[in-house]
């Protein structure tokens, strides 16, 4: 079995530490060195989150991206190839629809895989 400790950091779009939320998130990731960081990206507005994603990658944070709200993205006519995004970024990307619990099992699997690699 696994023992998992989850920390829900304040929502932020960057780690530049201009706001208290950014400072808290940045300090936690740098100082505590979590086994996995799950970056929840709004698939219906991905450009808003990609700066944070790139910062996390630059920091070398062990990362899994949950590409959430895939249903809303599809309703807007967006076609997001999560496998191609995964190749471009070099980190696991899992499409999810949280309220419907779609993609949650795969997300958990990827989180455990990334945590195992770090050990």
N, CA, C and O atoms as a MOPAC input file, in Angstrom:
PM7 MOZYME 1SCF
protein

 N      0.81100 1    -1.18700 1     0.00000 1
 C      0.00000 1     0.00000 1     0.00000 1
 C      0.85400 1     1.25100 1     0.00000 1
 O      2.07700 1     1.20200 1     0.13000 1
 N      0.18400 1     2.34600 1    -0.14700 1
 C      0.83200 1     3.64800 1    -0.20400 1
 C      0.30600 1     4.53200 1     0.90700 1
 O     -0.85500 1     4.42900 1     1.30400 1
 N      1.15300 1     5.38600 1     1.39500 1
 C      0.75500 1     6.42600 1     2.33200 1
 C      0.87100 1     7.74600 1     1.58300 1
 O      1.95900 1     8.12700 1     1.15300 1
 N     -0.24500 1     8.44200 1     1.42800 1
 C     -0.26900 1     9.66500 1     0.62600 1
 C     -0.66500 1    10.84300 1     1.50300 1
 O     -1.64400 1    10.78200 1     2.24700 1
 N      0.10700 1    11.90700 1     1.40200 1
 C     -0.15900 1    13.15300 1     2.11000 1
 C     -0.40100 1    14.21200 1     1.04600 1
 O      0.49600 1    14.51900 1     0.26000 1
 N     -1.60500 1    14.77400 1     1.01300 1
 C     -1.97400 1    15.73900 1    -0.02100 1
 C     -2.00200 1    17.13800 1     0.57200 1
 O     -2.59100 1    17.37000 1     1.62800 1
 N     -1.35500 1    18.06600 1    -0.12400 1
 C     -1.36700 1    19.47500 1     0.26900 1
 C     -2.01800 1    20.25100 1    -0.86600 1
 O     -1.54000 1    20.21700 1    -2.00000 1
 N     -3.09900 1    20.94600 1    -0.56500 1
 C     -3.79600 1    21.76100 1    -1.55400 1
 C     -3.26700 1    23.18500 1    -1.42900 1
 O     -3.61800 1    23.90900 1    -0.49700 1
 N     -2.42300 1    23.57700 1    -2.37400 1
 C     -1.83900 1    24.91500 1    -2.34600 1
 C     -2.80700 1    25.92800 1    -2.94600 1
 O     -3.69800 1    25.55700 1    -3.71100 1
 N     -2.63900 1    27.20700 1    -2.60500 1
 C     -3.51600 1    28.23800 1    -3.17800 1
 C     -3.42200 1    28.24000 1    -4.70100 1
 O     -2.35300 1    28.02500 1    -5.27200 1
 N     -4.54700 1    28.48200 1    -5.33800 1
 C     -4.56700 1    28.57100 1    -6.79400 1
 C     -3.72300 1    29.74100 1    -7.26400 1
 O     -3.81400 1    30.84000 1    -6.71700 1
 N     -2.91000 1    29.50900 1    -8.26800 1
 C     -2.02800 1    30.55500 1    -8.78100 1
 C     -1.73200 1    30.27700 1   -10.24500 1
 O     -1.83100 1    29.14000 1   -10.70800 1
 N     -1.37100 1    31.32000 1   -10.96300 1
 C     -1.03300 1    31.16000 1   -12.37700 1
 C      0.45900 1    31.29700 1   -12.63400 1
 O      0.91500 1    31.16000 1   -13.76900 1
 N      1.22800 1    31.57200 1   -11.56000 1
 C      2.68100 1    31.64800 1   -11.71000 1
 C      3.34400 1    31.47400 1   -10.35200 1
 O      2.67500 1    31.44400 1    -9.31900 1
 N      4.65200 1    31.36000 1   -10.36800 1
 C      5.43100 1    31.24300 1    -9.13200 1
 C      6.32600 1    32.46500 1    -8.94100 1
 O      7.35200 1    32.38400 1    -8.26600 1
 N      5.94200 1    33.59200 1    -9.53100 1
 C      6.78400 1    34.78600 1    -9.48300 1
 C      6.75300 1    35.48400 1    -8.13600 1
 O      7.51900 1    36.42400 1    -7.92100 1
 N      5.90300 1    35.05900 1    -7.23400 1
 C      5.82900 1    35.56100 1    -5.85300 1
 C      5.44900 1    37.03300 1    -5.76000 1
 O      5.95100 1    37.75200 1    -4.89500 1
 N      4.56300 1    37.48400 1    -6.64900 1
 C      4.03500 1    38.84600 1    -6.53600 1
 C      2.87000 1    38.90000 1    -5.55600 1
 O      2.59500 1    39.94500 1    -4.96600 1
 N      2.18900 1    37.77600 1    -5.38600 1
 C      1.05600 1    37.72900 1    -4.45700 1
 C      1.36600 1    36.72800 1    -3.34600 1
 O      2.28600 1    35.91800 1    -3.46300 1
 N      0.58900 1    36.79300 1    -2.27200 1
 C      0.77300 1    35.86600 1    -1.15800 1
 C      0.56200 1    34.42300 1    -1.61900 1
 O      1.29100 1    33.52400 1    -1.20000 1
 N     -0.43500 1    34.20000 1    -2.48300 1
 C     -0.71700 1    32.85700 1    -2.98600 1
 C      0.48700 1    32.29500 1    -3.74000 1
 O      0.87600 1    31.14300 1    -3.54900 1
 N      1.07100 1    33.13700 1    -4.60600 1
 C      2.23300 1    32.69500 1    -5.37900 1
 C      3.41900 1    32.40300 1    -4.46300 1
 O      4.14700 1    31.43200 1    -4.67000 1
 N      3.60600 1    33.23800 1    -3.46300 1
 C      4.71100 1    33.05500 1    -2.52100 1
 C      4.56300 1    31.74600 1    -1.74500 1
 O      5.52600 1    30.99700 1    -1.58700 1
 N      3.35000 1    31.48100 1    -1.26500 1
 C      3.09000 1    30.25000 1    -0.51000 1
 C      3.35400 1    29.02200 1    -1.38300 1
 O      4.04300 1    28.09300 1    -0.96300 1
 N      2.80400 1    29.02500 1    -2.59700 1
 C      2.97100 1    27.88500 1    -3.50400 1
 C      4.44500 1    27.68500 1    -3.85600 1
 O      4.95800 1    26.56700 1    -3.79800 1
 N      5.11400 1    28.76900 1    -4.22000 1
 C      6.52500 1    28.69000 1    -4.61000 1
 C      7.38700 1    28.16300 1    -3.46200 1
 O      8.19100 1    27.25000 1    -3.64900 1
 N      7.21600 1    28.74000 1    -2.28500 1
 C      8.02300 1    28.32100 1    -1.13400 1
 C      7.79000 1    26.85800 1    -0.78900 1
 O      8.73400 1    26.13400 1    -0.47200 1
 N      6.54100 1    26.42100 1    -0.85000 1
 C      6.25100 1    25.02500 1    -0.51900 1
 C      6.95400 1    24.08400 1    -1.49900 1
 O      7.60000 1    23.11900 1    -1.09000 1
 N      6.82500 1    24.37100 1    -2.77700 1
 C      7.41000 1    23.48500 1    -3.79300 1
 C      8.93300 1    23.46400 1    -3.69400 1
 O      9.54900 1    22.40600 1    -3.82200 1
 N      9.53800 1    24.61900 1    -3.46800 1
 C     11.00300 1    24.69500 1    -3.39000 1
 C     11.53100 1    24.11300 1    -2.07900 1
 O     12.50600 1    23.36000 1    -2.08200 1
 N     10.89900 1    24.45500 1    -0.97000 1
 C     11.42600 1    24.05000 1     0.33800 1
 C     11.03400 1    22.63300 1     0.74500 1
 O     11.85500 1    21.89900 1     1.29500 1
 N      9.80900 1    22.24900 1     0.48400 1
 C      9.32600 1    20.93500 1     0.92900 1
 C      9.65000 1    19.81500 1    -0.06000 1
 O      9.64400 1    18.64100 1     0.31000 1
 N      9.93000 1    20.16900 1    -1.30400 1
 C     10.27500 1    19.19300 1    -2.33900 1
 C      9.30400 1    18.00100 1    -2.36700 1
 O      9.69100 1    16.87100 1    -2.06900 1
 N      8.04100 1    18.26700 1    -2.72900 1
 C      7.05200 1    17.18000 1    -2.74500 1
 C      7.42400 1    16.08400 1    -3.74500 1
 O      8.12200 1    16.33200 1    -4.72900 1
 N      6.94700 1    14.87400 1    -3.47400 1
 C      7.20000 1    13.74100 1    -4.36800 1
 C      6.55000 1    13.95200 1    -5.72800 1
 O      7.07900 1    13.50900 1    -6.74800 1
 N      5.40200 1    14.62900 1    -5.74400 1
 C      4.67400 1    14.89800 1    -6.98600 1
 C      3.93700 1    16.22400 1    -6.83200 1
 O      3.38900 1    16.53000 1    -5.77300 1
 N      3.93600 1    17.00300 1    -7.91400 1
 C      3.10100 1    18.19800 1    -7.99100 1
 C      2.06400 1    17.92100 1    -9.07000 1
 O      2.41500 1    17.59900 1   -10.20500 1
 N      0.78500 1    18.04500 1    -8.71700 1
 C     -0.28100 1    17.89400 1    -9.70200 1
 C     -0.70700 1    19.29800 1   -10.11100 1
 O     -1.28600 1    20.04000 1    -9.31900 1
 N     -0.41400 1    19.64600 1   -11.34900 1
 C     -0.76300 1    20.95700 1   -11.90300 1
 C     -2.10400 1    20.79900 1   -12.61800 1
 O     -2.18500 1    20.15500 1   -13.66400 1
 N     -3.14700 1    21.38600 1   -12.05100 1
 C     -4.48100 1    21.27600 1   -12.64600 1
 C     -4.65300 1    22.42100 1   -13.63600 1
 O     -4.70900 1    23.59100 1   -13.25800 1
 N     -4.73500 1    22.05500 1   -14.90800 1
 C     -4.83700 1    23.02300 1   -15.99600 1
 C     -6.26100 1    23.01000 1   -16.53100 1
 O     -6.80700 1    21.94800 1   -16.83200 1
 N     -6.85600 1    24.18000 1   -16.64900 1
 C     -8.19800 1    24.32400 1   -17.19900 1
 C     -8.11200 1    24.15700 1   -18.71400 1
 O     -7.60700 1    25.03900 1   -19.40800 1
 N     -8.59800 1    23.04000 1   -19.22100 1
 C     -8.51700 1    22.74800 1   -20.65300 1
 C     -9.33300 1    23.72900 1   -21.48600 1
 O     -9.08300 1    23.88100 1   -22.68200 1
 N    -10.30700 1    24.39800 1   -20.86700 1
 C    -11.10800 1    25.37000 1   -21.60700 1
 C    -10.41000 1    26.73200 1   -21.68000 1
 O    -10.88800 1    27.63800 1   -22.36200 1
 N     -9.28000 1    26.87700 1   -20.97700 1
 C     -8.49200 1    28.11000 1   -20.99600 1
 C     -7.02600 1    27.77200 1   -20.69700 1
 O     -6.46000 1    28.28300 1   -19.73100 1
 N     -6.40800 1    26.91400 1   -21.52000 1
 C     -5.07800 1    26.38800 1   -21.18700 1
 C     -3.97400 1    27.43900 1   -21.13400 1
 O     -3.04800 1    27.32000 1   -20.33100 1
 N     -4.05900 1    28.45900 1   -21.97300 1
 C     -2.98200 1    29.45000 1   -21.99800 1
 C     -2.81800 1    30.15100 1   -20.65300 1
 O     -1.72700 1    30.62200 1   -20.33200 1
 N     -3.87500 1    30.22600 1   -19.87600 1
 C     -3.82100 1    30.85600 1   -18.55600 1
 C     -2.88700 1    30.08500 1   -17.61400 1
 O     -2.24200 1    30.68700 1   -16.75500 1
 N     -2.81300 1    28.77500 1   -17.76800 1
 C     -2.03000 1    27.94000 1   -16.85300 1
 C     -0.65900 1    27.53500 1   -17.37500 1
 O      0.16700 1    27.04000 1   -16.60700 1
 N     -0.40300 1    27.73000 1   -18.64100 1
 C      0.83600 1    27.19400 1   -19.20700 1
 C      2.08800 1    27.87300 1   -18.66200 1
 O      3.14400 1    27.24200 1   -18.60500 1
 N      2.00200 1    29.13000 1   -18.26300 1
 C      3.16700 1    29.80000 1   -17.68400 1
 C      3.58400 1    29.09300 1   -16.39500 1
 O      4.76500 1    28.81800 1   -16.18200 1
 N      2.60600 1    28.80200 1   -15.54200 1
 C      2.89200 1    28.07200 1   -14.30300 1
 C      3.47400 1    26.69500 1   -14.62200 1
 O      4.43500 1    26.26100 1   -13.98800 1
 N      2.90000 1    26.02300 1   -15.58900 1
 C      3.38400 1    24.69600 1   -15.98300 1
 C      4.85400 1    24.75300 1   -16.38500 1
 O      5.65600 1    23.92700 1   -15.95000 1
 N      5.20300 1    25.72900 1   -17.21400 1
 C      6.59500 1    25.86500 1   -17.65500 1
 C      7.51900 1    26.19900 1   -16.48800 1
 O      8.64900 1    25.71400 1   -16.43700 1
 N      7.05100 1    27.02100 1   -15.55200 1
 C      7.85900 1    27.33200 1   -14.37100 1
 C      8.10700 1    26.07700 1   -13.52800 1
 O      9.21400 1    25.86500 1   -13.03500 1
 N      7.07900 1    25.25300 1   -13.36800 1
 C      7.22700 1    24.01300 1   -12.59900 1
 C      8.22300 1    23.07100 1   -13.26800 1
 O      9.02500 1    22.42600 1   -12.59200 1
 N      8.17000 1    22.99500 1   -14.58900 1
 C      9.11000 1    22.15500 1   -15.33500 1
 C     10.53100 1    22.69200 1   -15.16100 1
 O     11.46400 1    21.92100 1   -14.93600 1
 N     10.69500 1    24.01800 1   -15.26700 1
 C     12.02000 1    24.63300 1   -15.08900 1
 C     12.58500 1    24.36700 1   -13.69400 1
 O     13.79100 1    24.18200 1   -13.53300 1
 N     11.71100 1    24.34900 1   -12.69100 1
 C     12.14800 1    24.07200 1   -11.32000 1
 C     12.56400 1    22.61600 1   -11.13200 1
 O     13.22800 1    22.26400 1   -10.15700 1
 N     12.16200 1    21.78200 1   -12.08300 1
 C     12.46100 1    20.36000 1   -11.95400 1
 C     11.49900 1    19.65000 1   -11.02100 1
 O     11.80200 1    18.56800 1   -10.51800 1
 N     10.33700 1    20.25300 1   -10.78600 1
 C      9.33400 1    19.63400 1    -9.91800 1
 C      8.82900 1    18.34800 1   -10.57000 1
 O      8.56200 1    18.33100 1   -11.77200 1
 N      8.69700 1    17.27500 1    -9.79500 1
 C      8.11300 1    16.04200 1   -10.33800 1
 C      6.63700 1    16.31100 1   -10.61800 1
 O      5.85000 1    16.50300 1    -9.69000 1
 N      6.26900 1    16.32600 1   -11.87300 1
 C      5.00500 1    16.92700 1   -12.28700 1
 C      4.08100 1    15.96400 1   -13.01600 1
 O      4.52000 1    15.13600 1   -13.81500 1
 N      2.79200 1    16.09100 1   -12.72200 1
 C      1.71800 1    15.46000 1   -13.48900 1
 C      0.71600 1    16.56800 1   -13.78200 1
 O      0.33500 1    17.32300 1   -12.88700 1
 N      0.29200 1    16.66200 1   -15.03500 1
 C     -0.70100 1    17.66700 1   -15.40300 1
 C     -2.05800 1    17.00000 1   -15.51900 1
 O     -2.23000 1    16.03000 1   -16.25700 1
 N     -3.02600 1    17.54000 1   -14.77400 1
 C     -4.42100 1    17.12700 1   -14.91600 1
 C     -5.07300 1    18.15200 1   -15.83500 1
 O     -5.31000 1    19.29100 1   -15.43400 1
 N     -5.35800 1    17.74900 1   -17.05400 1
 C     -5.99000 1    18.63100 1   -18.03000 1
 C     -7.48900 1    18.54300 1   -17.79700 1
 O     -8.18100 1    17.72600 1   -18.40500 1
 N     -7.97900 1    19.39900 1   -16.90500 1
 C     -9.35000 1    19.30900 1   -16.40600 1
 C    -10.31900 1    20.13200 1   -17.26500 1
 O     -9.91000 1    20.98400 1   -18.05300 1
 N    -11.59000 1    19.85600 1   -17.09000 1
 C    -12.68000 1    20.52800 1   -17.82000 1
 C    -12.61600 1    20.22700 1   -19.31500 1
 O    -12.90900 1    21.08800 1   -20.14500 1
 N    -12.23300 1    19.00900 1   -19.64300 1
 C    -12.14800 1    18.61500 1   -21.04700 1
 C    -13.49300 1    18.74100 1   -21.75100 1
 O    -13.54600 1    19.03800 1   -22.94400 1
 N    -14.57800 1    18.51700 1   -21.01800 1
 C    -15.90400 1    18.65100 1   -21.60600 1
 C    -16.17700 1    20.09400 1   -22.02000 1
 O    -16.74900 1    20.33400 1   -23.08300 1
 N    -15.77700 1    21.05000 1   -21.19700 1
 C    -15.97700 1    22.46500 1   -21.52200 1
 C    -15.10800 1    22.87500 1   -22.70500 1
 O    -15.52900 1    23.66600 1   -23.54800 1
 N    -13.89500 1    22.33500 1   -22.76200 1
 C    -13.00100 1    22.62600 1   -23.88800 1
 C    -13.61800 1    22.12200 1   -25.19200 1
 O    -13.60500 1    22.82200 1   -26.20400 1
 N    -14.15600 1    20.90800 1   -25.15800 1
 C    -14.78900 1    20.34500 1   -26.35300 1
 C    -16.01400 1    21.15400 1   -26.75400 1
 O    -16.26800 1    21.34900 1   -27.94200 1
 N    -16.78200 1    21.63000 1   -25.75900 1
 C    -17.94800 1    22.46500 1   -26.04900 1
 C    -17.55100 1    23.77000 1   -26.73300 1
 O    -18.33000 1    24.32600 1   -27.50700 1
 N    -16.34900 1    24.26000 1   -26.45300 1
 C    -15.83900 1    25.48100 1   -27.08800 1
 C    -15.20900 1    25.18800 1   -28.45200 1
 O    -14.77500 1    26.10200 1   -29.15200 1
 N    -15.16300 1    23.91400 1   -28.81800 1
 C    -14.58300 1    23.53200 1   -30.09400 1
 C    -13.08700 1    23.30000 1   -30.05800 1
 O    -12.46100 1    23.15100 1   -31.10800 1
 N    -12.50100 1    23.26500 1   -28.86700 1
 C    -11.06300 1    23.02200 1   -28.73700 1
 C    -10.77700 1    21.54200 1   -28.93400 1
 O    -11.51300 1    20.68200 1   -28.45000 1
 N     -9.70900 1    21.26200 1   -29.64400 1
 C     -9.22300 1    19.89600 1   -29.78900 1
 C     -7.82500 1    19.85500 1   -29.19300 1
 O     -6.87300 1    20.34800 1   -29.79900 1
 N     -7.70000 1    19.27300 1   -28.01800 1
 C     -6.41000 1    19.21100 1   -27.33400 1
 C     -5.90500 1    17.77600 1   -27.37800 1
 O     -6.53000 1    16.86300 1   -26.83800 1
 N     -4.77700 1    17.59700 1   -28.02200 1
 C     -4.14800 1    16.28100 1   -28.10400 1
 C     -3.24400 1    16.13800 1   -26.88100 1
 O     -2.10200 1    16.59700 1   -26.88900 1
 N     -3.76100 1    15.50200 1   -25.83500 1
 C     -2.99900 1    15.42500 1   -24.58700 1
 C     -1.71400 1    14.61500 1   -24.74300 1
 O     -0.73400 1    14.85900 1   -24.03900 1
 N     -1.71900 1    13.66000 1   -25.65800 1
 C     -0.49600 1    12.86900 1   -25.87100 1
 C      0.60400 1    13.72300 1   -26.50900 1
 O      1.77700 1    13.60400 1   -26.15600 1
 N      0.21700 1    14.57000 1   -27.43700 1
 C      1.18900 1    15.47000 1   -28.06900 1
 C      1.69500 1    16.49200 1   -27.05000 1
 O      2.88500 1    16.80200 1   -27.01500 1
 N      0.79700 1    17.00600 1   -26.23200 1
 C      1.18900 1    17.94600 1   -25.17600 1
 C      2.16300 1    17.27400 1   -24.20900 1
 O      3.13400 1    17.88700 1   -23.76400 1
 N      1.89400 1    16.02200 1   -23.89600 1
 C      2.76500 1    15.23800 1   -23.02000 1
 C      4.17300 1    15.11400 1   -23.62500 1
 O      5.17200 1    15.24900 1   -22.91800 1
 N      4.24000 1    14.85800 1   -24.93600 1
 C      5.53900 1    14.75600 1   -25.61700 1
 C      6.27300 1    16.09400 1   -25.59700 1
 O      7.47200 1    16.14800 1   -25.32400 1
 N      5.54800 1    17.17000 1   -25.88800 1
 C      6.16600 1    18.49900 1   -25.93900 1
 C      6.70600 1    18.93700 1   -24.58000 1
 O      7.78900 1    19.51600 1   -24.49500 1
 N      5.95000 1    18.66000 1   -23.52000 1
 C      6.33200 1    19.11500 1   -22.18400 1
 C      7.24300 1    18.12700 1   -21.45700 1
 O      7.99700 1    18.51100 1   -20.56300 1
 N      7.16900 1    16.86300 1   -21.84300 1
 C      8.00200 1    15.85500 1   -21.19300 1
 C      7.50500 1    15.42200 1   -19.82900 1
 O      8.27300 1    14.90000 1   -19.02000 1
 N      6.22800 1    15.63400 1   -19.57000 1
 C      5.61500 1    15.21300 1   -18.30000 1
 C      4.26100 1    14.57200 1   -18.60300 1
 O      3.65400 1    14.87300 1   -19.63200 1
 N      3.77700 1    13.68800 1   -17.71700 1
 C      2.47900 1    13.05400 1   -17.94700 1
 C      1.34000 1    14.07800 1   -17.96400 1
 O      1.29100 1    14.98700 1   -17.13600 1
 N      0.42900 1    13.91100 1   -18.92400 1
 C     -0.75600 1    14.76200 1   -19.04700 1
 C     -1.97100 1    13.84300 1   -19.07300 1
 O     -2.06400 1    12.94700 1   -19.91200 1
 N     -2.90300 1    14.07200 1   -18.14700 1
 C     -4.08900 1    13.22200 1   -18.04000 1
 C     -5.33700 1    14.07600 1   -18.23800 1
 O     -5.57700 1    14.99700 1   -17.45800 1
 N     -6.14700 1    13.78700 1   -19.27800 1
 C     -7.40100 1    14.51100 1   -19.45000 1
 C     -8.39800 1    14.09400 1   -18.37100 1
 O     -8.55900 1    12.90700 1   -18.08800 1
 N     -9.06500 1    15.08100 1   -17.77200 1
 C    -10.01300 1    14.78600 1   -16.69800 1
 C    -11.27000 1    15.64300 1   -16.81400 1
 O    -11.27300 1    16.71100 1   -17.42600 1
 N    -12.32800 1    15.13500 1   -16.20600 1
 C    -13.55300 1    15.90200 1   -15.97000 1
 C    -13.90400 1    15.61300 1   -14.51600 1
 O    -14.60500 1    14.64600 1   -14.21700 1
 N    -13.41600 1    16.45000 1   -13.62600 1
 C    -13.47900 1    16.17500 1   -12.18600 1
 C    -14.88800 1    15.90500 1   -11.64900 1
 O    -15.06900 1    14.92100 1   -10.93200 1
 N    -15.90000 1    16.73600 1   -11.96400 1
 C    -17.22400 1    16.47300 1   -11.38000 1
 C    -17.81100 1    15.11300 1   -11.76100 1
 O    -18.60600 1    14.53900 1   -11.01800 1
 N    -17.40800 1    14.60700 1   -12.92700 1
 C    -17.89700 1    13.30100 1   -13.38500 1
 C    -16.91900 1    12.18000 1   -13.03900 1
 O    -17.15200 1    11.01800 1   -13.37300 1
 N    -15.81700 1    12.53900 1   -12.36300 1
 C    -14.78000 1    11.58600 1   -11.96000 1
 C    -14.12800 1    10.87300 1   -13.15500 1
 O    -13.60700 1     9.76700 1   -13.01700 1
 N    -14.16300 1    11.51400 1   -14.31300 1
 C    -13.54700 1    10.94600 1   -15.50900 1
 C    -12.05000 1    11.24600 1   -15.48300 1
 O    -11.63900 1    12.39400 1   -15.31200 1
 N    -11.25000 1    10.21000 1   -15.65300 1
 C     -9.80300 1    10.35100 1   -15.69000 1
 C     -9.13200 1    10.25400 1   -14.33400 1
 O     -7.90600 1    10.32000 1   -14.24800 1
 N     -9.90300 1    10.10100 1   -13.28200 1
 C     -9.32700 1    10.10000 1   -11.92900 1
 C     -8.44300 1     8.87700 1   -11.66700 1
 O     -7.39900 1     8.98300 1   -11.02300 1
 N     -8.86600 1     7.73100 1   -12.16600 1
 C     -8.06500 1     6.52000 1   -11.94500 1
 C     -6.71200 1     6.63600 1   -12.64800 1
 O     -5.67300 1     6.31700 1   -12.06900 1
 N     -6.73500 1     7.09500 1   -13.90200 1
 C     -5.48300 1     7.26800 1   -14.64400 1
 C     -4.61100 1     8.33600 1   -13.97600 1
 O     -3.39000 1     8.19300 1   -13.91700 1
 N     -5.23300 1     9.39800 1   -13.47500 1
 C     -4.48100 1    10.45100 1   -12.78500 1
 C     -3.76800 1     9.88100 1   -11.56300 1
 O     -2.59100 1    10.16100 1   -11.33700 1
 N     -4.47900 1     9.08900 1   -10.78600 1
 C     -3.86500 1     8.46500 1    -9.60000 1
 C     -2.70900 1     7.55400 1    -9.99600 1
 O     -1.67500 1     7.53400 1    -9.32900 1
 N     -2.88100 1     6.80100 1   -11.07900 1
 C     -1.81200 1     5.91400 1   -11.55600 1
 C     -0.56700 1     6.71200 1   -11.93500 1
 O      0.55000 1     6.33700 1   -11.58100 1
 N     -0.76700 1     7.81600 1   -12.65800 1
 C      0.37000 1     8.64800 1   -13.07500 1
 C      1.05700 1     9.28100 1   -11.87000 1
 O      2.28400 1     9.37700 1   -11.83500 1
 N      0.28000 1     9.70900 1   -10.89100 1
 C      0.85100 1    10.29800 1    -9.67100 1
 C      1.76000 1     9.28100 1    -8.99000 1
 O      2.88200 1     9.60300 1    -8.59900 1
 N      1.27100 1     8.05500 1    -8.85200 1
 C      2.07600 1     7.00600 1    -8.21100 1
 C      3.32300 1     6.67400 1    -9.02700 1
 O      4.38900 1     6.43600 1    -8.45900 1
 N      3.19600 1     6.65700 1   -10.35900 1
 C      4.35500 1     6.39000 1   -11.21900 1
 C      5.43400 1     7.45200 1   -11.02500 1
 O      6.61300 1     7.12800 1   -10.88200 1
 N      5.02400 1     8.72200 1   -11.01900 1
 C      5.99100 1     9.81700 1   -10.85900 1
 C      6.62200 1     9.76600 1    -9.47000 1
 O      7.82000 1    10.00700 1    -9.32400 1
 N      5.82700 1     9.45600 1    -8.45600 1
 C      6.35600 1     9.35300 1    -7.09000 1
 C      7.37400 1     8.22000 1    -6.99500 1
 O      8.38800 1     8.35600 1    -6.31000 1
 N      7.11700 1     7.11000 1    -7.67400 1
 C      8.03800 1     5.97000 1    -7.65500 1
 C      9.36500 1     6.32300 1    -8.32000 1
 O     10.42500 1     5.92300 1    -7.83900 1
 N      9.31200 1     7.06400 1    -9.41400 1
 C     10.52600 1     7.46100 1   -10.13300 1
 C     11.39200 1     8.34300 1    -9.24300 1
 O     12.61900 1     8.24400 1    -9.27700 1
 N     10.76500 1     9.20000 1    -8.45100 1
 C     11.51700 1    10.12300 1    -7.59400 1
 C     12.27700 1     9.38700 1    -6.50000 1
 O     13.34800 1     9.83000 1    -6.08400 1
 N     11.73600 1     8.27100 1    -6.03300 1
 C     12.35900 1     7.55000 1    -4.90500 1
 C     13.64500 1     6.92800 1    -5.25100 1
 O     14.27300 1     6.29500 1    -4.40300 1

